[in-house]
Amino acid sequence: MEQLKNIQSEIDQHSHHIEEGLSLSEITIKYGLNSYRYGSSSFLGDLFDPIPITDKTVFYDLGSGYGNIILYGAVKYPDTQFIGIEILEERNKVCVDLIEKEGITNVRAISGDILKTDVSDGNVFYLYNPLYDFQYTALLDKLYQISLNKTIIVIAESRCIFFDEAQWLEQYHFKDIDVIRKIKYYRSKSAK
């Protein structure tokens, strides 16, 4: 898929320059106390396999960075809605520009705080450790409230143990990324 190669090439070009110029103290003053980690997504080809993707799926990437996952998903699944939320405007702008440049209509990139943004229309939520430990309680509560009305899927990196401890979630799949890390797939146990 040539389009995906072009998108990844542009993200790589921009991300190196932007990441080098970010000052943790400056972005903390501007956006508040959050985790601003950024990691690349080398496992995109396999990420979506264990998810039942349909035209009713609304996939959120919580802490979407430059949009690797939502752009990949939107190109691969043109009938599915993909939404990314990234707190750093510098990263989000790269994704917004690529969406416009590539003319992809089933994807949106939002610059905002994942704990304050309404994600209630979602049914799949991906996150790769975008928060500090003390912030996960608020995120879990937010996702739990959504799960009361519909079944949701949560995909998280394995070092993020908070989802293992959530009584309302059950792990249904995992995928090795490397020797240490895994991506875990959870499904809410029951919706009313």
N, C-alpha and C positions, 0 to 999 in steps of 0.2 A: 504494500500500500504506500504509494509515493506520497500521498498527502500526509500520512502519519510521520513519515521520515522527514518531510519538510517542517512539520510542526515541531518535532523533537529537536531538529537542528536549530530552529529559531529560539526555542526555549533555552537550549544549551548556550547559545550565543549571549542572550540577555542575562541569564541567571548568573553566570560567572561575574560579569561586570557589576550587577546589582548587589550580589552577596558580598563582594569585596568592599563596596562602598557603605554598607550598613553599619551603623554604630549602635550596639546594644543599649547603651545609656540613652541615646537620642530617641530610639524607637520606643523604649520603655516610658520615657517622659511623654511622648506623643500618644501612645496607645494604651498605656497602663501595663500592669504586671501580667504578662502572658508568656508562653513559651514561643519563641520565634525560630525554633529549629526548622531546618529545611533539609529534606533528603530526596534523592532522586528515586524514580520508580522503575527499577530494572525488571520487574515481574509483571508488567502490564499484560502481556499476552495470556497469562494464566489467571489473572485476578478475577475475571468475570465468569469463568467456567462454572463455579459452584453456585451461581446466583440465578434464580429463575427470572430472566429478563423478558419483559413483555412491553407492549405499548402502554400499559398502566403503571409501569415502574417509574418512580421519581427517585433518582439516585443523587444523594448529596455527598460531596467530598468536604468534610469538615476540617478546614486547614488545608485548602487546595493548592497553596503555593502558586506556581506558574500555570497550573491547569493541566498537567500531564495526564492525570487520570480522567478528568471529565472530557477533555478533548479527544483522548483515545476512545473512550466509551461512546461519545457522541458520533464519531465517525464510524465506529464498528456497529453501533445499534442506532440507526437513524430514526427509528420510531419511538425511542425512549428519551425521556427528559433527564438531563444532567445539569446539576447546579453545584457550583463550587463557592465556598465561603472562605475568604482569606483576609486576615486582619491587616496585613501590610499592603498599602495601596501600590507600592512599587512592583510587587509581585503580581498583584491582581491586574494591573494595567497591561502587563505583557499578555495575559490570558484574554482580556477583553479585546485587545488589538488583534490577536490571532483569530478570535471568533469572527470578528468583522472581516479581516483579510481573507479568511478561508470560506466565508459565507455559510458558516455552520449555524443552523437555525434551531436545533434542539438542545442548546446549551446556554447557560447563563453563568456569569462570574460576578459575584457580589463581594464588595469590599466591606467587611464588617466583622463583628465579634460573634463567634459561633454560639456563645452563651446568651447573646441578646437578639439574635436573628431568628425570625419565625421559620421553622423547618417542618411545621406540622403537616404539610402536603407530602412529605417524603415517606418512602417505605423501605429504602435501602440507605444506610449511613456508613460511610467509610471514613476512618481516621487513623492516622499514623502518628500517634503520640503528640497531638498539637497543644496539649495543656500541661500545666503543672499538676502534680498529684492532688493537691487540695481543691482543684477545680473540677475534678471528675464527678464528685457528688452532685453538683448542679447539672452537669451534662446527663448523667444517668437518670436523674429525676425528670429532666426534659424529655428524654427518649422514652422513659417509662410512661409518661402521660400520653404520648403519641400511641404507644402500644396498647393502651386501654381501648382504643377504637379500631385498631387494625393490626394485623401481624406485620412486624418489621424485621429487617435483617440488619445486624451491626457487624461490620468487618473491622477488626483492630489488630495491630501488631502485638505479638505475644507478650512482650514485656509489660504491656498495659494490662495488669492483673485485675483491674476494677470490674471488667466485664465478666471474668470468671466468678467473681463473688456476687454478682447480681442474681438474686433468686428468680427473677422473672425472665431471665435469658437462659437458653441452653445452647451449648456449642454443638454444631452439626458438621463442621468440616475444618480442616486446617491445611495449610500449604507451607512447605519449607521455603524460606527465602535463601538462607545460608545455614551454616552450621549452628548458629546461635538463635537466629530469629525465625519466627513463623508468623504467618497471617492466620488469625482465627476468625471463623465465621459463626455468628450466633443468630438464633431466631428467637423472637419473643414466644413465650410458652402458650399464651392464649389471649385472644382479644374478646371483648364482650360482644 
